[in-house]
Amino acid sequence: MKKFVLTILITGATLMAADGAAMFQDQCAICHGVDGKKMTLNETRPIAGLDKTAMLSYLKAYKAGILNKNGMGNLMKAQMAGYSDADMEVLAAYVSGL
């Protein structure tokens, strides 16, 4: 039973990482680079390794339309529009692990 639970936990973590990676590549990599280390428009610092809690806060604020760092608010709001809170959690976890 312990092996089964451990297998499920590892599989779930792997799927979350894969989903985070897919979301990042689909929505974020074009501006932030495939590794999250690109400075966007030479104005924003790289996002790779940002604290998960801070990253999640930024994503939610962009989605709500209340954050406009470096004039990117509207663009980021559109990027986050299709993401649920759970999606943003997975994405934030992925970015923090870059």
C-alpha positions as CSV (number, residue, x, y, z in Angstrom):
1,M,0.0,0.0,0.0
2,K,2.8,2.4,0.8
3,K,4.4,1.8,-2.6
4,F,1.1,2.5,-4.3
5,V,0.6,5.8,-2.5
6,L,4.2,6.8,-3.2
7,T,3.7,6.0,-6.8
8,I,0.5,8.0,-7.0
9,L,2.3,11.0,-5.3
10,I,5.3,10.8,-7.6
11,T,3.1,10.5,-10.7
12,G,0.9,13.4,-9.6
13,A,4.0,15.6,-9.0
14,T,5.4,14.6,-12.4
15,L,2.1,15.4,-14.2
16,M,1.9,18.8,-12.4
17,A,5.5,19.6,-13.5
18,A,4.6,18.6,-17.1
19,D,1.5,20.7,-17.0
20,G,3.5,23.7,-15.6
21,A,6.1,23.2,-18.3
22,A,3.5,23.0,-21.0
23,M,1.7,26.1,-19.7
24,F,4.9,28.0,-19.5
25,Q,6.0,27.1,-23.0
26,D,2.5,27.9,-24.4
27,Q,2.0,31.3,-22.7
28,C,5.2,32.6,-21.1
29,A,8.3,31.4,-22.9
30,I,7.9,33.8,-25.9
31,C,8.5,36.8,-23.7
32,H,10.3,35.3,-20.6
33,G,12.5,32.8,-22.5
34,V,12.3,29.0,-22.5
35,D,14.1,29.0,-19.1
36,G,12.5,32.1,-17.6
37,K,15.8,34.0,-17.6
38,K,15.1,36.5,-20.3
39,M,14.5,40.1,-19.5
40,T,11.2,41.1,-21.1
41,L,11.6,44.2,-23.3
42,N,14.8,44.8,-21.4
43,E,12.7,46.2,-18.5
44,T,11.6,43.3,-16.3
45,R,13.9,41.0,-14.4
46,P,13.9,37.3,-15.1
47,I,11.2,35.3,-13.5
48,A,13.0,32.0,-13.1
49,G,13.3,31.0,-9.5
50,L,10.9,33.6,-8.1
51,D,9.2,32.6,-4.8
52,K,6.1,30.5,-5.5
53,T,3.9,32.6,-3.2
54,A,5.1,35.9,-4.8
55,M,4.7,34.5,-8.3
56,L,1.2,33.3,-7.6
57,S,0.3,36.7,-6.1
58,Y,1.5,38.4,-9.3
59,L,-0.4,36.0,-11.6
60,K,-3.6,36.5,-9.7
61,A,-3.2,40.3,-9.6
62,Y,-2.5,40.4,-13.3
63,K,-5.6,38.3,-13.9
64,A,-7.7,40.6,-11.8
65,G,-6.3,43.6,-13.7
66,I,-4.8,45.3,-10.6
67,L,-1.1,44.9,-11.5
68,N,0.6,46.8,-14.3
69,K,4.3,46.2,-13.9
70,N,6.3,48.0,-16.6
71,G,3.0,48.6,-18.5
72,M,2.5,44.9,-19.1
73,G,-0.8,44.7,-17.2
74,N,-3.1,44.4,-20.1
75,L,-0.9,41.8,-21.9
76,M,-0.5,39.8,-18.7
77,K,-4.2,40.0,-17.9
78,A,-5.0,38.5,-21.3
79,Q,-2.4,35.8,-20.8
80,M,-3.9,34.8,-17.4
81,A,-7.6,35.1,-18.6
82,G,-8.0,31.4,-19.3
83,Y,-6.2,30.1,-16.2
84,S,-8.0,28.9,-13.1
85,D,-6.5,29.4,-9.6
86,A,-5.3,25.8,-9.8
87,D,-3.6,26.4,-13.1
88,M,-1.9,29.5,-11.7
89,E,-0.7,27.5,-8.7
90,V,0.9,24.9,-11.0
91,L,2.5,27.6,-13.1
92,A,3.8,29.5,-10.1
93,A,5.3,26.2,-8.8
94,Y,6.9,25.5,-12.1
95,V,8.4,29.0,-12.4
96,S,9.8,28.9,-8.9
97,G,11.6,25.7,-9.8
98,L,13.3,27.1,-12.8
